[in-house]
Amino acid sequence: MYGSGFSTVPKQKSIIMKNRITITTGGTAGHIYPMLGLYEHLIQKGYVVNFITDHRGKKYFTPSILDNVKILKINSPFNLKGLSKILSFFYLFYACIYSVILLIVNRPNLVIGSGGYASFPILTAASLLRINIIIYETNIILGKTNKIFYNSCKKLLVGCDDLDFFPKKFHSKAAYVGQLVRSAFLADFHRKNLKDRLVILVIGGSQSSEFFGTNLAKAFSVIDKNIFPLQIYHQCKFEKFNEIENAYGDFKNYKLFEFDSNIRDLMQKSNLAITRSGSSTLSEMVAVNLPFIAVPLPSSLDNHQFYNAKYYEKKGCCWVLEQNVFNEDSLKKIILEIIKNNREQLDIKIRSMKLINMTNAIENFESEINKYL
């Protein structure tokens, strides 16, 4: 039922036993990437760290890191029906028992959870074994799993410095640390300001191939022909490649991709992004000073993507267009705003992002960790 291998970093005699940490989170990119940034930092600093997630997260790890990851093969019972739903509850219960054994064997001094149903068994086991828990919320809306374990945790660390959307009963343990990002996004960026064209990165096609697909391709083609030259990097599902290529028509200055582990390089090449509003994606764009048009996914849980986007709009980092008003005309309006006055609007948003980047999230997080080891 479970993936094989649950190793730690190579044994070092100098490592103090109290610095044993288990990180657990859901298997989506939005859950994995912030915790991966924390994992990389802690390993470099000499902590012994175990990483636990569900089977969806396996694709986000390099082979060298995957050796230190435990994969729980469980499914959320809330998206299933009938026998599948009953079995999922059974597997979840089994995973909780298994997690108790896992924590007894590995003896962490601290468990860090950042939401997702895959973190539920480990956080349950940590609560039963009275192991210190820290939970981390990257979204501006507190997730369901984090709500469940709020009473058990020592601290609720948050990525946004705005608690208006957290019920007041969750404020007392909250501490702002900032948004964690992968180490690759902490490096200096040197983006060329290409004056003869606008380079746009589209991210979100894997979740919403129809909306971020042919309609957007047609809009780009019209803008390039009638308003301003464009270059496009466009994420979409592989099975949609032919359909979207046809929608681009005569416009050829584009590249389609399904998933690119070197998304950082595409961000560096771009002047503007059009994206969904998962907290991980937005925080990485802010980290690399890439202005964006946020189009929140309407079906996101508790509409958290909308509130994530509005948070960054309030900070002066982006434009927000809800899906029901996002069309060729609304996109053209923003493009015209950008190219007028030699892209001054992009520079304004970049300056706002640099103010946010003054927060050293990883150091803040480590400081909080050391209080509870």
FENLINBEL-V586735 format. One record per run of one state. SS is the DSSP state (H for helix, E for strand, C for the rest). FROM is the first residue (numbers start at 1). LEN is the number of residues. If there is no record, write none. Layout:
ss: [SS,SS]
from: [FROM,FROM]
len: [LEN,LEN]
This chain:
ss: [C,E,C,H,E,C,H,C,E,H,C,H,C,E,C,H,C,H,C,E,C,H,C,E,C,H,C,E,C,H,C,E,C,H,C,E,C,H,C,E,C,H,C,E,C,H,C,E,C,H,C,E,C,H,C,E,C,H,C,H,C,H,C,H,C]
from: [1,2,3,17,20,25,29,45,48,55,61,63,67,69,73,77,80,82,107,110,114,118,129,132,138,144,149,155,159,168,171,174,177,183,187,198,204,214,227,230,236,238,249,254,258,263,270,272,276,279,288,292,295,301,315,318,321,323,326,328,340,344,357,361,371]
len: [1,1,14,3,5,4,16,3,7,6,2,4,2,4,4,3,2,25,3,4,4,11,3,6,6,5,6,4,9,3,3,3,6,4,11,6,10,13,3,6,2,11,5,4,5,7,2,4,3,9,4,3,6,14,3,3,2,3,2,12,4,13,4,10,3]
